[in-house]
Amino acid sequence: METMNEKQAFSERLLQAMRQAKIQVRSPTRLTLEFNLRYTGKPVTTQAVRKWLLGGAIPSQDKIFTLAKWLSVSTEWLRFGETTYTNKGVENRIYADQDRQTYLVCDTELCSNINKLNDEHKKIIREMALTLLRLEKKEK
């Protein structure tokens, strides 16, 4: 069971990672939309994200993994404040950067429509966007 200090520390690390990744999402609603675009499980609620930001809760490990990949930080650091470096972490940062470029500017209607899709269709859209980014990168 997490203590209040653990929850607050997680919240501070999450906000720090968002600042370092230059993610300017300030509202829990917008962060929920952005997170759900990247998360392949059941979408999270705005209330859950608000708790993450205010130190009221720590997300489950699968959600921490998605956050860490998106924000280009290690899951260990995000959850516990510890840092480890591996080749896999470097690879995850590359994909996280591509994800960030893909969804940096996402109009509300598009985000809303994507969130209405089932998990499999969300995954297809995510993979299509990453493929298009890779193609654009090769063209340059």
mmCIF file of the C-alpha atoms, coordinates in Angstrom:
data_MODEL
# 
_entry.id   MODEL 
# 
loop_
_atom_site.group_PDB 
_atom_site.id 
_atom_site.type_symbol 
_atom_site.label_atom_id 
_atom_site.label_alt_id 
_atom_site.label_comp_id 
_atom_site.label_asym_id 
_atom_site.label_entity_id 
_atom_site.label_seq_id 
_atom_site.pdbx_PDB_ins_code 
_atom_site.Cartn_x 
_atom_site.Cartn_y 
_atom_site.Cartn_z 
_atom_site.occupancy 
_atom_site.B_iso_or_equiv 
_atom_site.pdbx_formal_charge 
_atom_site.auth_seq_id 
_atom_site.auth_comp_id 
_atom_site.auth_asym_id 
_atom_site.auth_atom_id 
_atom_site.pdbx_PDB_model_num 
ATOM 1   C CA . MET A 1 1   ? 0.000   0.000  0.000   1.00 0.00 ? 1   MET A CA 1 
ATOM 2   C CA . GLU A 1 2   ? 1.397   3.365  -1.013  1.00 0.00 ? 2   GLU A CA 1 
ATOM 3   C CA . THR A 1 3   ? 1.889   6.066  1.557   1.00 0.00 ? 3   THR A CA 1 
ATOM 4   C CA . MET A 1 4   ? 0.939   9.672  0.934   1.00 0.00 ? 4   MET A CA 1 
ATOM 5   C CA . ASN A 1 5   ? 4.639   10.536 0.580   1.00 0.00 ? 5   ASN A CA 1 
ATOM 6   C CA . GLU A 1 6   ? 5.060   7.938  -2.184  1.00 0.00 ? 6   GLU A CA 1 
ATOM 7   C CA . LYS A 1 7   ? 2.029   9.289  -4.031  1.00 0.00 ? 7   LYS A CA 1 
ATOM 8   C CA . GLN A 1 8   ? 3.236   12.883 -3.737  1.00 0.00 ? 8   GLN A CA 1 
ATOM 9   C CA . ALA A 1 9   ? 6.752   11.908 -4.849  1.00 0.00 ? 9   ALA A CA 1 
ATOM 10  C CA . PHE A 1 10  ? 5.299   10.128 -7.886  1.00 0.00 ? 10  PHE A CA 1 
ATOM 11  C CA . SER A 1 11  ? 3.251   13.220 -8.725  1.00 0.00 ? 11  SER A CA 1 
ATOM 12  C CA . GLU A 1 12  ? 6.365   15.416 -8.535  1.00 0.00 ? 12  GLU A CA 1 
ATOM 13  C CA . ARG A 1 13  ? 8.327   13.043 -10.797 1.00 0.00 ? 13  ARG A CA 1 
ATOM 14  C CA . LEU A 1 14  ? 5.459   12.916 -13.294 1.00 0.00 ? 14  LEU A CA 1 
ATOM 15  C CA . LEU A 1 15  ? 5.283   16.707 -13.470 1.00 0.00 ? 15  LEU A CA 1 
ATOM 16  C CA . GLN A 1 16  ? 9.077   16.916 -13.755 1.00 0.00 ? 16  GLN A CA 1 
ATOM 17  C CA . ALA A 1 17  ? 9.104   14.393 -16.610 1.00 0.00 ? 17  ALA A CA 1 
ATOM 18  C CA . MET A 1 18  ? 6.359   16.323 -18.395 1.00 0.00 ? 18  MET A CA 1 
ATOM 19  C CA . ARG A 1 19  ? 8.360   19.554 -18.087 1.00 0.00 ? 19  ARG A CA 1 
ATOM 20  C CA . GLN A 1 20  ? 11.540  17.875 -19.353 1.00 0.00 ? 20  GLN A CA 1 
ATOM 21  C CA . ALA A 1 21  ? 9.632   16.379 -22.288 1.00 0.00 ? 21  ALA A CA 1 
ATOM 22  C CA . LYS A 1 22  ? 8.218   19.855 -22.979 1.00 0.00 ? 22  LYS A CA 1 
ATOM 23  C CA . ILE A 1 23  ? 4.668   18.574 -22.669 1.00 0.00 ? 23  ILE A CA 1 
ATOM 24  C CA . GLN A 1 24  ? 2.553   21.615 -21.955 1.00 0.00 ? 24  GLN A CA 1 
ATOM 25  C CA . VAL A 1 25  ? -0.568  19.713 -20.909 1.00 0.00 ? 25  VAL A CA 1 
ATOM 26  C CA . ARG A 1 26  ? -1.868  21.449 -17.810 1.00 0.00 ? 26  ARG A CA 1 
ATOM 27  C CA . SER A 1 27  ? -5.424  20.160 -17.493 1.00 0.00 ? 27  SER A CA 1 
ATOM 28  C CA . PRO A 1 28  ? -6.206  16.635 -16.313 1.00 0.00 ? 28  PRO A CA 1 
ATOM 29  C CA . THR A 1 29  ? -8.760  16.336 -19.133 1.00 0.00 ? 29  THR A CA 1 
ATOM 30  C CA . ARG A 1 30  ? -6.191  17.062 -21.833 1.00 0.00 ? 30  ARG A CA 1 
ATOM 31  C CA . LEU A 1 31  ? -3.616  14.790 -20.208 1.00 0.00 ? 31  LEU A CA 1 
ATOM 32  C CA . THR A 1 32  ? -6.243  12.035 -20.075 1.00 0.00 ? 32  THR A CA 1 
ATOM 33  C CA . LEU A 1 33  ? -6.862  12.401 -23.814 1.00 0.00 ? 33  LEU A CA 1 
ATOM 34  C CA . GLU A 1 34  ? -3.152  12.360 -24.629 1.00 0.00 ? 34  GLU A CA 1 
ATOM 35  C CA . PHE A 1 35  ? -2.497  9.378  -22.337 1.00 0.00 ? 35  PHE A CA 1 
ATOM 36  C CA . ASN A 1 36  ? -5.393  7.333  -23.714 1.00 0.00 ? 36  ASN A CA 1 
ATOM 37  C CA . LEU A 1 37  ? -4.071  7.814  -27.255 1.00 0.00 ? 37  LEU A CA 1 
ATOM 38  C CA . ARG A 1 38  ? -0.927  5.947  -26.222 1.00 0.00 ? 38  ARG A CA 1 
ATOM 39  C CA . TYR A 1 39  ? -2.354  3.400  -23.793 1.00 0.00 ? 39  TYR A CA 1 
ATOM 40  C CA . THR A 1 40  ? -3.605  0.116  -25.243 1.00 0.00 ? 40  THR A CA 1 
ATOM 41  C CA . GLY A 1 41  ? -5.651  -0.924 -22.209 1.00 0.00 ? 41  GLY A CA 1 
ATOM 42  C CA . LYS A 1 42  ? -8.988  0.329  -20.960 1.00 0.00 ? 42  LYS A CA 1 
ATOM 43  C CA . PRO A 1 43  ? -9.007  4.152  -21.123 1.00 0.00 ? 43  PRO A CA 1 
ATOM 44  C CA . VAL A 1 44  ? -8.377  5.970  -17.859 1.00 0.00 ? 44  VAL A CA 1 
ATOM 45  C CA . THR A 1 45  ? -10.696 8.613  -16.463 1.00 0.00 ? 45  THR A CA 1 
ATOM 46  C CA . THR A 1 46  ? -9.968  12.263 -15.894 1.00 0.00 ? 46  THR A CA 1 
ATOM 47  C CA . GLN A 1 47  ? -10.503 11.676 -12.179 1.00 0.00 ? 47  GLN A CA 1 
ATOM 48  C CA . ALA A 1 48  ? -7.723  9.062  -12.137 1.00 0.00 ? 48  ALA A CA 1 
ATOM 49  C CA . VAL A 1 49  ? -5.297  11.373 -13.949 1.00 0.00 ? 49  VAL A CA 1 
ATOM 50  C CA . ARG A 1 50  ? -6.179  14.226 -11.591 1.00 0.00 ? 50  ARG A CA 1 
ATOM 51  C CA . LYS A 1 51  ? -5.186  11.967 -8.678  1.00 0.00 ? 51  LYS A CA 1 
ATOM 52  C CA . TRP A 1 52  ? -1.841  11.202 -10.392 1.00 0.00 ? 52  TRP A CA 1 
ATOM 53  C CA . LEU A 1 53  ? -1.145  14.920 -10.783 1.00 0.00 ? 53  LEU A CA 1 
ATOM 54  C CA . LEU A 1 54  ? -2.216  15.912 -7.274  1.00 0.00 ? 54  LEU A CA 1 
ATOM 55  C CA . GLY A 1 55  ? -0.488  13.100 -5.392  1.00 0.00 ? 55  GLY A CA 1 
ATOM 56  C CA . GLY A 1 56  ? -3.648  11.174 -4.607  1.00 0.00 ? 56  GLY A CA 1 
ATOM 57  C CA . ALA A 1 57  ? -2.792  7.937  -6.420  1.00 0.00 ? 57  ALA A CA 1 
ATOM 58  C CA . ILE A 1 58  ? -0.086  6.039  -8.275  1.00 0.00 ? 58  ILE A CA 1 
ATOM 59  C CA . PRO A 1 59  ? -1.124  4.349  -11.524 1.00 0.00 ? 59  PRO A CA 1 
ATOM 60  C CA . SER A 1 60  ? -0.702  0.634  -12.109 1.00 0.00 ? 60  SER A CA 1 
ATOM 61  C CA . GLN A 1 61  ? 2.552   -0.615 -13.636 1.00 0.00 ? 61  GLN A CA 1 
ATOM 62  C CA . ASP A 1 62  ? 1.160   -0.910 -17.178 1.00 0.00 ? 62  ASP A CA 1 
ATOM 63  C CA . LYS A 1 63  ? 0.106   2.726  -17.066 1.00 0.00 ? 63  LYS A CA 1 
ATOM 64  C CA . ILE A 1 64  ? 3.468   3.767  -15.625 1.00 0.00 ? 64  ILE A CA 1 
ATOM 65  C CA . PHE A 1 65  ? 5.131   1.943  -18.522 1.00 0.00 ? 65  PHE A CA 1 
ATOM 66  C CA . THR A 1 66  ? 3.047   3.929  -21.026 1.00 0.00 ? 66  THR A CA 1 
ATOM 67  C CA . LEU A 1 67  ? 3.782   7.210  -19.237 1.00 0.00 ? 67  LEU A CA 1 
ATOM 68  C CA . ALA A 1 68  ? 7.506   6.454  -19.045 1.00 0.00 ? 68  ALA A CA 1 
ATOM 69  C CA . LYS A 1 69  ? 7.728   5.560  -22.725 1.00 0.00 ? 69  LYS A CA 1 
ATOM 70  C CA . TRP A 1 70  ? 5.813   8.710  -23.705 1.00 0.00 ? 70  TRP A CA 1 
ATOM 71  C CA . LEU A 1 71  ? 7.887   10.962 -21.440 1.00 0.00 ? 71  LEU A CA 1 
ATOM 72  C CA . SER A 1 72  ? 11.242  9.320  -22.269 1.00 0.00 ? 72  SER A CA 1 
ATOM 73  C CA . VAL A 1 73  ? 12.069  8.318  -18.696 1.00 0.00 ? 73  VAL A CA 1 
ATOM 74  C CA . SER A 1 74  ? 12.650  4.933  -17.117 1.00 0.00 ? 74  SER A CA 1 
ATOM 75  C CA . THR A 1 75  ? 9.737   3.172  -15.472 1.00 0.00 ? 75  THR A CA 1 
ATOM 76  C CA . GLU A 1 76  ? 11.873  2.670  -12.371 1.00 0.00 ? 76  GLU A CA 1 
ATOM 77  C CA . TRP A 1 77  ? 12.584  6.360  -12.023 1.00 0.00 ? 77  TRP A CA 1 
ATOM 78  C CA . LEU A 1 78  ? 8.987   7.373  -12.640 1.00 0.00 ? 78  LEU A CA 1 
ATOM 79  C CA . ARG A 1 79  ? 7.618   4.924  -10.077 1.00 0.00 ? 79  ARG A CA 1 
ATOM 80  C CA . PHE A 1 80  ? 10.380  4.870  -7.461  1.00 0.00 ? 80  PHE A CA 1 
ATOM 81  C CA . GLY A 1 81  ? 12.774  7.704  -8.268  1.00 0.00 ? 81  GLY A CA 1 
ATOM 82  C CA . GLU A 1 82  ? 15.539  5.289  -9.288  1.00 0.00 ? 82  GLU A CA 1 
ATOM 83  C CA . THR A 1 83  ? 17.332  5.410  -12.616 1.00 0.00 ? 83  THR A CA 1 
ATOM 84  C CA . THR A 1 84  ? 18.756  2.586  -14.698 1.00 0.00 ? 84  THR A CA 1 
ATOM 85  C CA . TYR A 1 85  ? 20.123  2.777  -18.211 1.00 0.00 ? 85  TYR A CA 1 
ATOM 86  C CA . THR A 1 86  ? 19.844  -0.021 -20.762 1.00 0.00 ? 86  THR A CA 1 
ATOM 87  C CA . ASN A 1 87  ? 19.909  -0.323 -24.520 1.00 0.00 ? 87  ASN A CA 1 
ATOM 88  C CA . LYS A 1 88  ? 16.184  -1.041 -24.368 1.00 0.00 ? 88  LYS A CA 1 
ATOM 89  C CA . GLY A 1 89  ? 15.691  2.288  -22.601 1.00 0.00 ? 89  GLY A CA 1 
ATOM 90  C CA . VAL A 1 90  ? 17.428  4.097  -25.455 1.00 0.00 ? 90  VAL A CA 1 
ATOM 91  C CA . GLU A 1 91  ? 15.154  2.328  -27.929 1.00 0.00 ? 91  GLU A CA 1 
ATOM 92  C CA . ASN A 1 92  ? 12.082  3.273  -25.883 1.00 0.00 ? 92  ASN A CA 1 
ATOM 93  C CA . ARG A 1 93  ? 13.182  6.921  -25.862 1.00 0.00 ? 93  ARG A CA 1 
ATOM 94  C CA . ILE A 1 94  ? 13.368  6.901  -29.674 1.00 0.00 ? 94  ILE A CA 1 
ATOM 95  C CA . TYR A 1 95  ? 9.838   5.557  -29.955 1.00 0.00 ? 95  TYR A CA 1 
ATOM 96  C CA . ALA A 1 96  ? 8.630   7.935  -27.261 1.00 0.00 ? 96  ALA A CA 1 
ATOM 97  C CA . ASP A 1 97  ? 10.038  10.862 -29.249 1.00 0.00 ? 97  ASP A CA 1 
ATOM 98  C CA . GLN A 1 98  ? 8.188   9.615  -32.326 1.00 0.00 ? 98  GLN A CA 1 
ATOM 99  C CA . ASP A 1 99  ? 4.973   9.248  -30.312 1.00 0.00 ? 99  ASP A CA 1 
ATOM 100 C CA . ARG A 1 100 ? 5.386   12.774 -28.977 1.00 0.00 ? 100 ARG A CA 1 
ATOM 101 C CA . GLN A 1 101 ? 5.841   14.170 -32.490 1.00 0.00 ? 101 GLN A CA 1 
ATOM 102 C CA . THR A 1 102 ? 2.788   12.270 -33.646 1.00 0.00 ? 102 THR A CA 1 
ATOM 103 C CA . TYR A 1 103 ? 0.478   13.568 -30.943 1.00 0.00 ? 103 TYR A CA 1 
ATOM 104 C CA . LEU A 1 104 ? 2.023   16.913 -30.040 1.00 0.00 ? 104 LEU A CA 1 
ATOM 105 C CA . VAL A 1 105 ? -0.741  18.767 -31.826 1.00 0.00 ? 105 VAL A CA 1 
ATOM 106 C CA . CYS A 1 106 ? -3.985  16.855 -31.695 1.00 0.00 ? 106 CYS A CA 1 
ATOM 107 C CA . ASP A 1 107 ? -7.275  18.679 -32.053 1.00 0.00 ? 107 ASP A CA 1 
ATOM 108 C CA . THR A 1 108 ? -9.930  17.889 -29.501 1.00 0.00 ? 108 THR A CA 1 
ATOM 109 C CA . GLU A 1 109 ? -12.390 16.388 -31.981 1.00 0.00 ? 109 GLU A CA 1 
ATOM 110 C CA . LEU A 1 110 ? -9.791  13.979 -33.365 1.00 0.00 ? 110 LEU A CA 1 
ATOM 111 C CA . CYS A 1 111 ? -8.712  12.926 -29.863 1.00 0.00 ? 111 CYS A CA 1 
ATOM 112 C CA . SER A 1 112 ? -12.326 12.433 -28.871 1.00 0.00 ? 112 SER A CA 1 
ATOM 113 C CA . ASN A 1 113 ? -13.048 10.296 -31.927 1.00 0.00 ? 113 ASN A CA 1 
ATOM 114 C CA . ILE A 1 114 ? -9.955  8.153  -31.408 1.00 0.00 ? 114 ILE A CA 1 
ATOM 115 C CA . ASN A 1 115 ? -10.927 7.588  -27.769 1.00 0.00 ? 115 ASN A CA 1 
ATOM 116 C CA . LYS A 1 116 ? -14.286 6.210  -28.913 1.00 0.00 ? 116 LYS A CA 1 
ATOM 117 C CA . LEU A 1 117 ? -12.556 3.407  -30.837 1.00 0.00 ? 117 LEU A CA 1 
ATOM 118 C CA . ASN A 1 118 ? -11.964 -0.035 -29.379 1.00 0.00 ? 118 ASN A CA 1 
ATOM 119 C CA . ASP A 1 119 ? -8.467  -0.952 -28.178 1.00 0.00 ? 119 ASP A CA 1 
ATOM 120 C CA . GLU A 1 120 ? -7.542  -2.846 -31.337 1.00 0.00 ? 120 GLU A CA 1 
ATOM 121 C CA . HIS A 1 121 ? -8.462  0.075  -33.599 1.00 0.00 ? 121 HIS A CA 1 
ATOM 122 C CA . LYS A 1 122 ? -6.544  2.513  -31.364 1.00 0.00 ? 122 LYS A CA 1 
ATOM 123 C CA . LYS A 1 123 ? -3.509  0.263  -31.735 1.00 0.00 ? 123 LYS A CA 1 
ATOM 124 C CA . ILE A 1 124 ? -3.883  0.286  -35.537 1.00 0.00 ? 124 ILE A CA 1 
ATOM 125 C CA . ILE A 1 125 ? -4.023  4.104  -35.599 1.00 0.00 ? 125 ILE A CA 1 
ATOM 126 C CA . ARG A 1 126 ? -0.963  4.320  -33.350 1.00 0.00 ? 126 ARG A CA 1 
ATOM 127 C CA . GLU A 1 127 ? 1.008   1.949  -35.601 1.00 0.00 ? 127 GLU A CA 1 
ATOM 128 C CA . MET A 1 128 ? -0.081  3.815  -38.743 1.00 0.00 ? 128 MET A CA 1 
ATOM 129 C CA . ALA A 1 129 ? 1.096   7.111  -37.285 1.00 0.00 ? 129 ALA A CA 1 
ATOM 130 C CA . LEU A 1 130 ? 4.469   5.648  -36.294 1.00 0.00 ? 130 LEU A CA 1 
ATOM 131 C CA . THR A 1 131 ? 4.893   4.105  -39.747 1.00 0.00 ? 131 THR A CA 1 
ATOM 132 C CA . LEU A 1 132 ? 4.130   7.430  -41.423 1.00 0.00 ? 132 LEU A CA 1 
ATOM 133 C CA . LEU A 1 133 ? 6.650   9.182  -39.182 1.00 0.00 ? 133 LEU A CA 1 
ATOM 134 C CA . ARG A 1 134 ? 9.329   6.677  -40.113 1.00 0.00 ? 134 ARG A CA 1 
ATOM 135 C CA . LEU A 1 135 ? 8.543   7.149  -43.816 1.00 0.00 ? 135 LEU A CA 1 
ATOM 136 C CA . GLU A 1 136 ? 8.741   10.936 -43.487 1.00 0.00 ? 136 GLU A CA 1 
ATOM 137 C CA . LYS A 1 137 ? 12.039  10.639 -41.673 1.00 0.00 ? 137 LYS A CA 1 
ATOM 138 C CA . LYS A 1 138 ? 13.477  8.493  -44.506 1.00 0.00 ? 138 LYS A CA 1 
ATOM 139 C CA . GLU A 1 139 ? 12.313  11.041 -47.107 1.00 0.00 ? 139 GLU A CA 1 
ATOM 140 C CA . LYS A 1 140 ? 14.255  13.851 -45.426 1.00 0.00 ? 140 LYS A CA 1 
# 
